[in-house]
Amino acid sequence: MLSIFDAGAPPPCPTPFNLAEYVLAAGAATPDKIALQVVRPTGAERWSYRRLTAAVRGTGAGLLALGLQPGDRVLMRLGNTVEFPVLFLGAIAAGLVPVPTSAQLTGPEVEAVTQVIRPALIAAGEGVALPAAPACPVLDLPALLALQDRPPCAWDRGDPDRAAYMVFTSGSSGRPRAVLHAHRAIWARRMMWAGWYGLSAADRVLHAGAFNWTYTLGTGLMDPWAVGATALIPGAGADAAALPLLLRRFDATIFAAAPGVYRQMLRDHAKLTLPRLRHGLSAGEKLPEATRAAWRAATGTEVHEALGMSECSTFVSGAPDRPAPPGATGFAQPGRRLAVLGPDGEPVPRGTPGTLAVSARDPGLFLGYLDAEAETMSRFRGEWFLTGDTVVMDAQGAITYLGRDDDMMNAGGYRVSPLEVEATMTAHPAIRDCAAVAVRVKADVSVIALAYTGDEVPEAELLAFAAARLARYKQPRLWRHVAALPRGANGKLLRQALRREIEATHDPA
């Protein structure tokens, strides 16, 4: 039997269509229901569906009043506050294309992003890095908040295949790639409701991630709103240590986070009393079986894992009504068509490792990388889009993740290109050559390590150099001064050998 799994076809996306209108439509039936709570140990800020919808449509109207035209790009430089989703949906409601970015990006990184996307406007929160000389207007937080009170904009409806938003993902070239998504991407997420979440209007979903991450924007906000549920957002200063209290006090029924957050919570709590919690969700990196077992012992609930990527969100997952077999990630979600391909681009026999591929007809698949048609097309083989993940499919269709078939690193749930880190650090005058790899420092913890040749540099100086040029999640945590980097006969860097060497000599103490 070949490694192809066809879970049926989803219903087509309606047309004309607007992503923001669709996300908020279910809440129109219960306008006074709480759509959003910003939760802290001391209390909560509440937003009803009526208030949220008014703020979104007012923001859309305000952006158009500033002179922006449908299709213009809005660079979002905001922190983890309510203004983030309001601006994201408000821009889409008006036909604009928001581009969420991490608030951790440094000035040079933001400069590079603006050169790629050429925004018509930058919306900036307090204390975030901006380009040194922005080529477009910058809207500060007070001005952004003032837009919410405007009369509502009309929904900009149209072809569901037109551009809706853009996100950045690290590329194999070492340069972050702009991933362009269509309005239909939100319609495709319906396949996750039963295929991963077990989501209903009665749920209260708490997500612990940053808003610029598509995992958080989709799973933590837009999907709960699309069914009329309540989204819970940890407020500023609510770290992992506060999450058990927030889950219990605000009656969370579903908890979503990256594996690292689960590990942090379990480090401090052998037992967690969460009477309303039905289950947890995990994505962003492989969930260690030890973490899953410890969560089950601490809470009496399961964690359902999903596998996905920025170009197509998630497509493989376990679910409450179809848990993944032990060791496996899960099954193709209802409506997905997946295959495991060999080097020849053909499906391999079940039980044989290969590259996971998604049907090119999947409604959640991206429109392409911005201004990079050749790179976009290189990801396709006939009817399939290559994910770059190495997996194996068993006789029942369960998929087990084996790793990346490239050298991408995973740091705290963020995919990071080693080439981007290396290009930044070789700018240090004392570094002649360097290589970045993800190394395992504990049974379930990996960090970025940088090995370098040239003059030995004090670690504090390296840390400061990286901090000024790279977002925190991209910065190396381990440093190794070496005489030479391991290379093969053809001069190719042997990353696996370097990783093994660092792991063998690392002292976890």
Secondary structure, DSSP 8 states (H G I E B T S, - for coil): -BSEEE--------SSB-HHHHHHHGGGGSTTSEEEEEEETTEEEEEEHHHHHHHHHHHHHHHHHTT--TT-EEEEE--SSTHHHHHHHHHHHTT-EEEE--TT--HHHHHHHHHHH--SEEEE-TT----SS-SS-EE-HHHHHHHTTS-------B-TTSEEEEEEE--TTSS-EEEEEETHHHHHTHHHIIIII---TT-EEEE-S-TTSHHIIIIIIIHHHHTT-EEEEE-TT--GGGHHHHHHHTT-SEEEE-HHHHHHHHHH-S----TT--EEEE-SS---HHHHHHHHHHHS-EEEEEEEETTTEEEEE-BTTB---TT--BEE-TT-EEEEE-TTSSB-BTTS-EEEEEETT-TTS--EETT-HHHHHTTEETTEEEEEEEEEE-TTS-EEEEEESS--EEETTEEE-HHHHHHHHTTSTTEEEEEEEEEEEETTEEEEEEEEEES---HHHHHHHHHTTS-GGGS-SEEEE-SS--B-TTS-B-HHHHHHHHHHH----
